[in-house]
Amino acid sequence: MVYVIVVYDMEADRTHKMLKFLRRYLTHAQNSVLEGDVTEGDLEKIRSGVDDLLNPGESTIIYCVSSEKMVERSVFGEDPTADDQFL
């Protein structure tokens, strides 16, 4: 498993396409930011799918870390990824 943070910048009317695709694999953390543990196979699917969805002038950054423990994460305000936010 690899811990992944994905940040994307797209035309506002197209962001829903990227969000819908990435939610198959990751947790929505903030506007245009998703994160989570994925397999190497799913990471390749994410890379391929992201590449297919982008239009000229749009971009996505995928940060890969060997473990979530290697990332220091500070949240100010409500954490949108907190488990208690889901029913």
C-alpha positions in Angstrom: 0.0 0.0 0.0 1.0 3.5 -0.6 -0.5 6.7 0.9 -1.5 9.2 -1.8 -2.5 12.8 -1.7 -4.0 14.1 -5.0 -4.5 17.8 -5.7 -6.1 18.9 -8.9 -6.8 22.2 -10.7 -9.5 22.1 -13.4 -12.1 24.4 -14.9 -14.8 24.8 -12.3 -17.5 23.2 -14.4 -15.4 20.1 -14.9 -14.2 19.4 -11.3 -17.1 17.0 -10.6 -15.7 14.6 -13.2 -12.3 14.4 -11.4 -13.9 14.2 -8.0 -16.3 11.4 -9.0 -13.4 9.4 -10.5 -11.0 9.9 -7.5 -13.6 9.1 -4.9 -13.5 5.5 -6.2 -10.1 5.2 -4.6 -9.6 8.0 -2.1 -11.3 10.1 0.6 -12.3 13.7 -0.2 -10.4 15.9 2.2 -10.9 19.4 0.8 -12.0 21.1 -2.4 -9.8 19.5 -5.1 -7.9 17.4 -2.5 -8.2 13.7 -1.9 -6.1 11.3 0.1 -5.8 7.7 1.3 -4.1 4.3 1.1 -4.2 2.6 -2.3 -2.5 -0.5 -3.8 0.2 0.0 -6.5 -2.4 -1.3 -9.0 -5.0 1.3 -8.0 -2.3 4.0 -8.1 -1.6 3.1 -11.8 -5.4 3.3 -12.4 -5.5 6.7 -10.8 -2.6 8.0 -12.8 -4.1 6.8 -16.1 -7.6 8.1 -15.3 -6.3 11.5 -14.2 -4.3 11.8 -17.4 -7.4 10.9 -19.5 -9.6 13.5 -17.7 -7.3 16.5 -18.0 -7.7 19.2 -20.7 -4.9 21.6 -21.8 -4.3 24.1 -19.0 -5.4 21.8 -16.2 -3.2 20.0 -13.8 -3.0 17.4 -11.1 -0.3 16.6 -8.6 -0.1 13.2 -7.0 2.0 12.9 -3.8 3.0 9.4 -2.9 4.3 8.5 0.6 5.3 5.1 1.9 2.9 5.4 4.9 0.4 7.8 6.3 2.6 7.9 9.4 5.2 9.7 7.3 2.9 12.7 6.8 2.4 15.3 9.5 -1.2 16.4 9.0 -2.6 19.5 10.8 -6.3 20.3 10.4 -7.7 23.6 11.5 -11.5 23.7 11.9 -13.6 20.6 11.2 -11.8 17.7 9.6 -13.8 16.6 6.6 -12.1 13.1 6.7 -13.1 12.4 10.3 -15.0 9.1 10.6 -17.6 10.6 12.9 -18.9 12.9 10.1 -20.3 9.9 8.3 -23.5 8.1 9.3 
